[in-house]
Amino acid sequence: MKFRIFTIASILMVILSLGLAACGPQEEATEAVVEETEEEVVEEAPTCENYVLVPKNLGNPYFDTGNVGAQEAAGELGITVLYQGSATADATEQITLLNSLIAQNVCGLAISANDADALVPTGQAAMDAGIAVVTWDSAIAPAGRDIHINQAELAGIAQIQLDMASRLAGEDGGQIAILSATSTAPNQNAWIAAMEEMLASEEAYANLELVETVYGDDDDTKSYNEAQSLFTKYPDLEVIIAPTTVGIAASARAVTDADLIGQVFVTGLGTPNQMREYVKNGSSPEFALWNPADLAYLAVYTTHALATGEITAEAGQTFTAGRLGEYTVQDDPELGLNVLLGLPFVYNADNIDDFDW
């Protein structure tokens, strides 16, 4: 009997010890697997593949050109970018579309806003839903988006116009004049003031003499007449800079009509379709404005970087946007968080036929 009791007790102790031994390491192993799995989830970037480029309206050649750049970026990133907008440039219709896209839980929206303030609540709703919101061409106010893609800044616009004038005037330089829009236009006056400061202070423009600034009031006929008056008043005039789309076309037509091609050159800010004939006939060999294809290309890269966590909506964040190179998120007191595309794009005989807007 004693032997039997001892045997049963021994067996029970062996079973108990085996059970304890089996439980301990297994629990530890399970915990280790869970911890390892959790670490992997934290480190894995979110998968985002569906984005939408939203123009002010469809059927607009400017925005259609932007979509070409957006699709180029999409192909490089391996994502889908839909191109959706309202038929007219109307804020109410745009809000309705955006609400529909928010409900579809897209990864990101790149928007050209029809109304900076009216779209703020919609932009906030998208961000609250975890959707990256970037604006391009026309910004939603800072409270309604993460980042705005800024086409160009004041100093860059002034610089590129003087650079073009300097090239057209040649090594010896010469007299230049500015034909602006209205005398009260804030953007025009800011660009002119910046050009005047650069002319006075930078060695690169020392051979350029600004003889006069005139105003065509963004009226084609008045701008044309002002250009003709400049030819008469300054027979040695080399270049007219017109930082206005109305003024540049009117000035180039005036040079053409006066048979002054090759003697007086026109440059400034214009659009490809209005300036094509003047680029080709030599009255305006080059002019500038931003490239909407590059603008939307950068907008898609920025939206994807935000959506995937490559960057956050904070100043100082950096990322690479394909062929355009590296960019840094900036903070501006008025514009808010933004990414600057860079200097305006220069259009000339080599590329003018690549654009239709």
C-alpha positions as CSV (number, residue, x, y, z in Angstrom):
1,M,0.0,0.0,0.0
2,K,2.8,2.4,0.9
3,F,4.5,1.6,-2.4
4,R,1.3,2.3,-4.3
5,I,0.7,5.7,-2.7
6,F,4.3,6.7,-3.3
7,T,4.0,5.8,-6.9
8,I,0.8,7.7,-7.5
9,A,2.2,10.8,-5.8
10,S,5.3,10.5,-7.9
11,I,3.3,10.3,-11.0
12,L,1.2,13.3,-10.1
13,M,4.3,15.4,-9.4
14,V,5.8,14.4,-12.7
15,I,2.6,15.3,-14.6
16,L,2.4,18.6,-12.8
17,S,6.0,19.5,-13.5
18,L,5.6,18.6,-17.2
19,G,2.5,20.8,-17.4
20,L,4.2,23.7,-15.9
21,A,7.2,23.3,-18.1
22,A,4.9,23.2,-21.2
23,C,3.0,26.3,-20.2
24,G,5.8,28.7,-19.5
25,P,7.8,28.7,-22.7
26,Q,4.7,28.5,-24.9
27,E,3.2,31.7,-23.3
28,E,6.5,33.4,-23.7
29,A,6.8,32.3,-27.3
30,T,3.2,33.5,-28.0
31,E,4.0,36.9,-26.5
32,A,7.1,37.2,-28.6
33,V,5.2,36.5,-31.8
34,V,2.5,39.1,-30.8
35,E,5.2,41.7,-30.1
36,E,7.0,40.9,-33.3
37,T,3.8,41.2,-35.3
38,E,2.9,44.5,-33.7
39,E,6.3,45.9,-34.5
40,E,5.9,44.9,-38.1
41,V,2.5,46.7,-38.4
42,V,3.9,49.9,-36.9
43,E,6.8,50.0,-39.3
44,E,4.7,49.2,-42.4
45,A,3.7,52.3,-44.4
46,P,0.0,52.6,-45.3
47,T,-1.0,51.5,-48.8
48,C,-2.6,54.3,-50.8
49,E,-3.3,53.9,-54.5
50,N,-6.4,55.9,-55.4
51,Y,-6.3,59.7,-55.7
52,V,-8.3,62.4,-57.5
53,L,-7.1,65.5,-59.3
54,V,-9.9,68.1,-59.1
55,P,-9.7,71.1,-61.5
56,K,-11.9,74.2,-61.2
57,N,-13.8,72.8,-64.2
58,L,-13.6,70.3,-67.0
59,G,-13.0,71.2,-70.6
60,N,-10.4,73.8,-69.7
61,P,-7.2,73.4,-71.7
62,Y,-5.1,74.8,-68.8
63,F,-6.3,72.0,-66.4
64,D,-6.3,69.4,-69.1
65,T,-2.5,70.2,-69.5
66,G,-2.2,69.8,-65.7
67,N,-3.8,66.3,-65.9
68,V,-1.1,65.3,-68.4
69,G,1.5,66.0,-65.6
70,A,-0.7,64.3,-63.0
71,Q,-0.9,61.1,-65.1
72,E,2.9,61.1,-65.6
73,A,3.4,61.2,-61.8
74,A,0.8,58.5,-61.3
75,G,2.7,56.2,-63.7
76,E,5.9,56.8,-61.9
77,L,4.4,56.2,-58.5
78,G,2.3,53.2,-59.5
79,I,-0.9,54.7,-58.4
80,T,-4.3,55.7,-59.9
81,V,-5.2,59.4,-60.3
82,L,-8.7,60.1,-61.5
83,Y,-9.5,63.4,-63.1
84,Q,-12.9,64.6,-61.9
85,G,-14.5,68.0,-61.9
86,S,-17.7,69.9,-62.4
87,A,-18.8,71.2,-65.8
88,T,-18.5,74.8,-64.7
89,A,-16.2,76.6,-62.3
90,D,-18.7,76.8,-59.5
91,A,-17.9,76.4,-55.8
92,T,-21.2,74.7,-54.9
93,E,-20.8,72.1,-57.6
94,Q,-17.2,71.5,-56.6
95,I,-18.3,71.0,-52.9
96,T,-20.9,68.4,-54.0
97,L,-18.2,66.5,-55.9
98,L,-15.7,66.6,-53.1
99,N,-18.3,65.3,-50.6
100,S,-18.9,62.4,-52.9
101,L,-15.2,61.6,-53.1
102,I,-14.8,61.9,-49.3
103,A,-17.6,59.3,-49.0
104,Q,-15.6,57.0,-51.3
105,N,-12.6,57.3,-48.9
106,V,-10.0,58.1,-51.5
107,C,-6.4,58.4,-50.3
108,G,-5.9,62.0,-51.4
109,L,-7.4,65.0,-53.1
110,A,-5.4,67.5,-55.2
111,I,-7.8,70.5,-55.7
112,S,-7.8,73.7,-57.6
113,A,-10.3,75.6,-55.5
114,N,-13.2,77.7,-57.0
115,D,-13.6,79.6,-53.7
116,A,-10.8,79.8,-51.0
117,D,-13.2,80.2,-48.1
118,A,-16.3,78.3,-49.1
119,L,-14.3,75.1,-49.5
120,V,-12.8,75.2,-46.0
121,P,-15.4,73.1,-44.3
122,T,-15.2,70.5,-47.1
123,G,-11.5,70.4,-46.8
124,Q,-11.7,69.9,-43.1
125,A,-14.2,67.1,-43.5
126,A,-11.8,65.3,-45.8
127,M,-8.8,65.7,-43.4
128,D,-11.0,64.5,-40.5
129,A,-11.7,61.4,-42.6
130,G,-7.9,60.8,-42.9
131,I,-7.7,62.0,-46.6
132,A,-4.6,64.0,-47.6
133,V,-5.8,67.4,-49.0
134,V,-3.5,69.4,-51.3
135,T,-4.4,72.4,-53.4
136,W,-2.7,73.5,-56.6
137,D,-3.2,76.5,-58.9
138,S,-5.8,78.0,-56.6
139,A,-5.7,77.5,-52.8
140,I,-8.3,76.6,-50.2
141,A,-7.6,78.8,-47.2
142,P,-5.0,77.2,-44.9
143,A,-7.6,75.8,-42.4
144,G,-9.1,73.7,-45.1
145,R,-6.1,71.9,-46.6
146,D,-2.8,70.3,-45.6
147,I,-0.4,71.9,-48.1
148,H,-0.7,74.3,-51.1
149,I,1.5,74.0,-54.2
150,N,2.6,77.5,-55.0
151,Q,3.2,78.2,-58.7
152,A,5.9,80.9,-58.2
153,E,6.8,83.6,-55.8
154,L,7.3,87.3,-56.3
155,A,11.1,87.5,-56.5
156,G,11.2,84.6,-58.9
157,I,8.6,86.1,-61.3
158,A,10.6,89.4,-61.3
159,Q,13.9,87.6,-61.8
160,I,12.8,85.5,-64.8
161,Q,11.5,88.5,-66.6
162,L,14.7,90.4,-66.2
163,D,16.7,87.3,-67.2
164,M,14.7,87.0,-70.5
165,A,15.1,90.8,-71.2
166,S,18.8,90.5,-70.6
167,R,19.1,87.6,-73.1
168,L,17.0,89.4,-75.7
169,A,19.0,92.7,-75.3
170,G,22.3,90.8,-75.8
171,E,25.7,91.4,-74.3
172,D,25.6,95.1,-74.8
173,G,22.2,95.5,-73.1
174,G,20.2,98.6,-73.7
175,Q,17.0,100.3,-73.0
176,I,14.0,98.4,-71.7
177,A,10.4,99.5,-70.8
178,I,7.7,97.9,-68.8
179,L,4.1,97.8,-70.1
180,S,1.9,96.8,-67.1
181,A,-1.8,96.3,-66.5
182,T,-3.4,99.0,-64.3
183,S,-1.4,101.3,-62.1
184,T,-3.2,100.0,-59.0
185,A,-2.8,96.2,-59.7
186,P,-1.1,94.8,-56.5
187,N,0.6,91.9,-58.2
188,Q,1.8,93.9,-61.1
189,N,3.2,96.7,-58.8
190,A,4.9,94.2,-56.6
191,W,6.7,92.5,-59.6
192,I,7.7,95.9,-61.0
193,A,9.0,97.1,-57.6
194,A,11.1,93.9,-57.4
195,M,12.4,94.4,-60.9
196,E,13.4,98.0,-60.2
197,E,15.3,96.9,-57.1
198,M,17.1,94.1,-59.0
199,L,18.0,96.5,-61.8
200,A,19.5,98.9,-59.2
201,S,21.4,96.4,-57.1
202,E,22.4,93.3,-59.2
203,E,25.4,93.3,-61.4
204,A,23.8,90.9,-63.8
205,Y,21.4,93.6,-65.0
206,A,23.8,96.6,-64.9
207,N,23.6,96.9,-68.7
208,L,19.8,97.3,-68.7
209,E,18.3,100.8,-68.5
210,L,14.7,101.0,-67.5
211,V,13.4,104.1,-69.4
212,E,9.7,104.1,-68.5
213,T,6.8,102.1,-67.1
214,V,3.5,102.5,-68.8
215,Y,0.0,101.1,-68.2
216,G,-2.4,99.5,-70.7
217,D,-5.1,98.9,-68.1
218,D,-5.4,95.3,-69.4
219,D,-7.2,96.6,-72.4
220,D,-5.9,95.3,-75.7
221,T,-6.3,98.5,-77.7
222,K,-4.8,100.8,-75.0
223,S,-1.9,98.3,-74.5
224,Y,-1.3,98.3,-78.3
225,N,-1.2,102.1,-78.4
226,E,1.1,102.3,-75.4
227,A,3.5,100.0,-77.1
228,Q,3.5,102.1,-80.2
229,S,4.1,105.2,-78.2
230,L,7.2,103.6,-76.7
231,F,8.6,102.9,-80.1
232,T,8.3,106.6,-81.1
233,K,9.5,108.0,-77.8
234,Y,12.5,105.6,-77.5
235,P,13.9,104.8,-80.9
236,D,16.8,102.8,-79.3
237,L,14.4,100.7,-77.2
238,E,15.5,97.1,-77.1
239,V,12.9,95.2,-75.0
240,I,9.4,95.7,-73.7
241,I,8.6,93.6,-70.6
242,A,4.8,93.1,-70.2
243,P,4.0,91.2,-67.0
244,T,0.4,90.8,-68.1
245,T,-1.2,88.4,-70.6
246,V,-3.2,91.2,-72.3
247,G,-0.2,93.5,-72.5
248,I,2.3,91.0,-73.8
249,A,0.2,89.9,-76.8
250,A,-0.8,93.5,-77.7
251,S,2.9,94.6,-77.5
252,A,4.0,91.7,-79.7
253,R,1.3,92.5,-82.2
254,A,2.4,96.2,-82.2
255,V,6.0,95.2,-82.9
256,T,4.8,92.9,-85.8
257,D,2.6,95.6,-87.3
258,A,5.4,98.3,-87.0
259,D,7.8,96.0,-88.8
260,L,10.2,96.1,-85.9
261,I,10.8,92.4,-85.5
262,G,14.5,91.9,-84.7
263,Q,14.8,95.5,-83.4
264,V,12.4,95.5,-80.5
265,F,11.7,92.4,-78.6
266,V,8.7,91.6,-76.3
267,T,8.8,89.3,-73.2
268,G,6.9,89.0,-69.9
269,L,4.1,86.7,-68.8
270,G,1.7,85.1,-71.3
271,T,0.0,81.9,-72.3
272,P,1.1,79.5,-75.1
273,N,-1.9,79.8,-77.4
274,Q,-2.0,83.6,-77.4
275,M,1.8,83.9,-77.9
276,R,2.5,81.1,-80.3
277,E,2.5,83.2,-83.5
278,Y,4.7,85.9,-81.9
279,V,7.2,83.3,-80.7
280,K,7.4,81.9,-84.2
281,N,7.6,85.3,-86.0
282,G,10.4,86.5,-83.7
283,S,8.6,89.4,-82.1
284,S,8.5,87.6,-78.7
285,P,11.1,84.8,-78.8
286,E,10.5,83.8,-75.2
287,F,8.1,84.5,-72.4
288,A,7.3,82.9,-69.1
289,L,4.5,81.5,-66.9
290,W,4.3,78.4,-64.8
291,N,3.8,75.1,-66.5
292,P,0.4,73.6,-65.3
293,A,1.7,70.1,-66.2
294,D,4.6,70.5,-63.7
295,L,2.3,72.1,-61.2
296,A,-0.1,69.1,-61.1
297,Y,2.8,66.6,-61.3
298,L,4.2,68.1,-58.1
299,A,0.7,68.2,-56.5
300,V,0.3,64.4,-57.0
301,Y,3.8,63.7,-55.6
302,T,3.0,65.9,-52.6
303,T,-0.4,64.3,-52.0
304,H,1.1,60.8,-52.2
305,A,3.9,61.7,-49.8
306,L,1.3,63.0,-47.3
307,A,-1.1,60.0,-47.7
308,T,1.7,57.4,-47.2
309,G,3.3,59.2,-44.3
310,E,6.5,60.0,-46.1
311,I,5.9,63.6,-44.9
312,T,3.5,65.3,-42.5
313,A,1.9,68.6,-42.7
314,E,4.7,70.4,-41.0
315,A,7.3,73.0,-42.1
316,G,10.7,71.6,-42.9
317,Q,9.5,68.2,-44.2
318,T,11.4,67.2,-47.4
319,F,10.6,64.8,-50.2
320,T,11.6,64.0,-53.8
321,A,9.1,64.7,-56.6
322,G,10.4,62.6,-59.5
323,R,12.1,64.5,-62.3
324,L,11.5,67.8,-60.5
325,G,13.8,66.9,-57.6
326,E,13.7,67.6,-53.9
327,Y,11.2,69.9,-52.2
328,T,10.8,71.3,-48.7
329,V,7.5,72.2,-47.1
330,Q,7.5,75.9,-46.2
331,D,5.4,78.0,-43.9
332,D,4.2,81.4,-44.9
333,P,2.3,83.9,-42.6
334,E,-0.4,84.4,-45.2
335,L,-0.2,81.3,-47.5
336,G,0.3,78.8,-44.7
337,L,2.1,75.5,-45.4
338,N,3.2,75.4,-49.1
339,V,5.6,73.8,-51.5
340,L,7.1,76.2,-54.1
341,L,7.2,74.8,-57.6
342,G,10.1,77.1,-58.6
343,L,10.9,79.7,-61.2
344,P,8.2,80.3,-63.9
345,F,8.5,78.1,-67.0
346,V,10.1,79.7,-70.1
347,Y,8.2,79.1,-73.4
348,N,10.1,79.4,-76.7
349,A,10.2,78.1,-80.2
350,D,11.6,74.7,-79.0
351,N,8.6,73.9,-76.8
352,I,5.7,76.2,-77.6
353,D,3.9,73.5,-79.7
354,D,4.0,71.1,-76.8
355,F,1.3,73.2,-75.1
356,D,-2.4,73.9,-75.9
357,W,-3.9,76.3,-73.5
